[in-house]
Amino acid sequence: MSDVSNKGRQPEALRSLEAAAEAGSRKPPEQGLTATDRTAPAPGSIEAEERRAAEILNEAAERDTEGKGPDRAS
């Protein structure tokens, strides 16, 4: 999917969550109010999206529990 097809579209919540998790639990600076290739809505079922959201949150919680979160010295 290209940025042209995303023009005017909002980022999808799940993909925004994933991008934030990869960027140290903060919204990546390049992520604005419109969708990019990375944050555009992905095809799939709501059940698959819910499973992926749970995985993202669990991975972040494990990093935080292990002291590897963005606000903790490793």
GROMACS elastic network, one bead per residue, 0.5 to 0.9 nm:
[ bonds ]
;  ai    aj funct       b0    kb
    1     4     6  0.83140   500
    1     5     6  0.68350   500
    1     6     6  0.78703   500
    1    36     6  0.87947   500
    1    37     6  0.59864   500
    1    40     6  0.81272   500
    2     5     6  0.56525   500
    2     6     6  0.67645   500
    2    36     6  0.76320   500
    2    37     6  0.59070   500
    3     7     6  0.63155   500
    3    35     6  0.75496   500
    3    36     6  0.55578   500
    3    37     6  0.59874   500
    3    40     6  0.87801   500
    4     7     6  0.54100   500
    5     8     6  0.86357   500
    5     9     6  0.84714   500
    6     9     6  0.53086   500
    6    10     6  0.80650   500
    6    11     6  0.88768   500
    6    34     6  0.73660   500
    6    35     6  0.56237   500
    6    36     6  0.63697   500
    6    37     6  0.75494   500
    6    40     6  0.66895   500
    7    10     6  0.86646   500
    7    34     6  0.69574   500
    7    35     6  0.72309   500
    7    36     6  0.84170   500
    8    33     6  0.87264   500
    8    34     6  0.59322   500
    8    35     6  0.75220   500
    9    12     6  0.88187   500
    9    33     6  0.83283   500
    9    34     6  0.53792   500
    9    35     6  0.54762   500
    9    36     6  0.87145   500
    9    40     6  0.76949   500
    9    41     6  0.89202   500
   10    13     6  0.88586   500
   10    32     6  0.89023   500
   10    33     6  0.60691   500
   10    35     6  0.50016   500
   10    36     6  0.87846   500
   10    39     6  0.84233   500
   10    40     6  0.75144   500
   10    41     6  0.85931   500
   11    14     6  0.86665   500
   11    15     6  0.72721   500
   11    16     6  0.63832   500
   11    31     6  0.85067   500
   11    32     6  0.82851   500
   11    33     6  0.68719   500
   11    34     6  0.57074   500
   11    36     6  0.71640   500
   11    38     6  0.87132   500
   11    39     6  0.50363   500
   11    40     6  0.54237   500
   11    41     6  0.68952   500
   12    15     6  0.54694   500
   12    16     6  0.60458   500
   12    17     6  0.85879   500
   12    35     6  0.73436   500
   12    39     6  0.58408   500
   12    40     6  0.57834   500
   12    41     6  0.50639   500
   12    42     6  0.79116   500
   13    16     6  0.50357   500
   13    17     6  0.60551   500
   13    18     6  0.86041   500
   13    39     6  0.81221   500
   13    41     6  0.84444   500
   14    17     6  0.50332   500
   14    18     6  0.62265   500
   14    19     6  0.86641   500
   14    39     6  0.82546   500
   14    41     6  0.84782   500
   14    49     6  0.69794   500
   14    50     6  0.84843   500
   14    52     6  0.79591   500
   14    53     6  0.62712   500
   15    19     6  0.61458   500
   15    20     6  0.85651   500
   15    38     6  0.71201   500
   15    40     6  0.72441   500
   15    41     6  0.73839   500
   15    42     6  0.79379   500
   15    53     6  0.88848   500
   16    19     6  0.50497   500
   16    20     6  0.61225   500
   16    21     6  0.85410   500
   16    27     6  0.76860   500
   16    28     6  0.89409   500
   16    31     6  0.82244   500
   16    38     6  0.83104   500
   16    39     6  0.57119   500
   16    40     6  0.87695   500
   17    20     6  0.51062   500
   17    21     6  0.60978   500
   17    22     6  0.86481   500
   17    25     6  0.83709   500
   17    27     6  0.82063   500
   17    53     6  0.77357   500
   17    56     6  0.77960   500
   17    57     6  0.87548   500
   18    21     6  0.50606   500
   18    22     6  0.62687   500
   18    23     6  0.86372   500
   18    39     6  0.87480   500
   18    52     6  0.88834   500
   18    53     6  0.78335   500
   18    56     6  0.64689   500
   18    57     6  0.89130   500
   19    22     6  0.51921   500
   19    23     6  0.62280   500
   19    24     6  0.89804   500
   19    25     6  0.84450   500
   19    26     6  0.84361   500
   19    27     6  0.71242   500
   19    28     6  0.68445   500
   19    31     6  0.86259   500
   19    38     6  0.77993   500
   19    39     6  0.76079   500
   20    24     6  0.64460   500
   20    28     6  0.60491   500
   21    24     6  0.55439   500
   21    26     6  0.69670   500
   21    27     6  0.82457   500
   21    56     6  0.70899   500
   21    57     6  0.81444   500
   21    59     6  0.87222   500
   21    60     6  0.67141   500
   22    25     6  0.69447   500
   22    26     6  0.84494   500
   22    28     6  0.86416   500
   23    26     6  0.58469   500
   23    27     6  0.68847   500
   23    28     6  0.59015   500
   23    70     6  0.88741   500
   24    27     6  0.83266   500
   24    28     6  0.86719   500
   24    60     6  0.88814   500
   24    69     6  0.71104   500
   24    70     6  0.52458   500
   24    71     6  0.86528   500
   25    28     6  0.88211   500
   25    60     6  0.79291   500
   25    69     6  0.81749   500
   25    70     6  0.70267   500
   26    29     6  0.85950   500
   26    70     6  0.88695   500
   27    30     6  0.83743   500
   27    31     6  0.67663   500
   27    32     6  0.89713   500
   28    31     6  0.53993   500
   28    32     6  0.85950   500
   29    32     6  0.76052   500
   31    34     6  0.77960   500
   31    35     6  0.79340   500
   31    36     6  0.77370   500
   31    39     6  0.81796   500
   32    35     6  0.75409   500
   32    36     6  0.86198   500
   34    39     6  0.85518   500
   34    40     6  0.85306   500
   35    38     6  0.76086   500
   35    39     6  0.52904   500
   35    41     6  0.80159   500
   36    39     6  0.51577   500
   36    40     6  0.55656   500
   37    40     6  0.54903   500
   37    41     6  0.88363   500
   38    41     6  0.88560   500
   39    42     6  0.81926   500
   44    47     6  0.83530   500
   44    48     6  0.66200   500
   44    49     6  0.72854   500
   45    48     6  0.53020   500
   45    49     6  0.64722   500
   45    50     6  0.87630   500
   46    50     6  0.61074   500
   46    51     6  0.86394   500
   47    50     6  0.50634   500
   47    51     6  0.62489   500
   47    52     6  0.86495   500
   48    51     6  0.51328   500
   48    52     6  0.61946   500
   48    53     6  0.86051   500
   49    52     6  0.51094   500
   49    53     6  0.60930   500
   49    54     6  0.86164   500
   50    53     6  0.50942   500
   50    54     6  0.62311   500
   50    55     6  0.86690   500
   51    54     6  0.51694   500
   51    55     6  0.62788   500
   51    56     6  0.87788   500
   52    56     6  0.62120   500
   52    57     6  0.86669   500
   53    56     6  0.51418   500
   53    57     6  0.62455   500
   53    58     6  0.85624   500
   54    57     6  0.51968   500
   54    58     6  0.60225   500
   54    59     6  0.85421   500
   55    58     6  0.50849   500
   55    59     6  0.60559   500
   55    60     6  0.85650   500
   56    59     6  0.52386   500
   56    60     6  0.62517   500
   56    61     6  0.86391   500
   57    60     6  0.51448   500
   57    61     6  0.61047   500
   57    62     6  0.86123   500
   58    61     6  0.50288   500
   58    62     6  0.61264   500
   58    63     6  0.86475   500
   59    62     6  0.51419   500
   59    63     6  0.62989   500
   59    64     6  0.87050   500
   60    63     6  0.51263   500
   60    64     6  0.62206   500
   60    65     6  0.85979   500
   60    69     6  0.75883   500
   61    64     6  0.50574   500
   61    65     6  0.60316   500
   61    66     6  0.85239   500
   61    69     6  0.84505   500
   62    65     6  0.50226   500
   62    66     6  0.60988   500
   62    67     6  0.86039   500
   62    68     6  0.84734   500
   62    69     6  0.87833   500
   63    66     6  0.51562   500
   63    67     6  0.63068   500
   63    69     6  0.54557   500
   63    70     6  0.89712   500
   64    67     6  0.50893   500
   64    68     6  0.54842   500
   64    70     6  0.80158   500
   64    71     6  0.87658   500
   64    72     6  0.81399   500
   65    68     6  0.74412   500
   65    69     6  0.78628   500
   66    69     6  0.77587   500
   67    70     6  0.87644   500
   67    71     6  0.87445   500
   67    72     6  0.60112   500
   67    73     6  0.72847   500
   67    74     6  0.64890   500
   68    71     6  0.81585   500
   68    72     6  0.62601   500
   68    73     6  0.71225   500
   68    74     6  0.56790   500
   69    72     6  0.55404   500
   69    73     6  0.80163   500
   69    74     6  0.82446   500
   70    73     6  0.78483   500
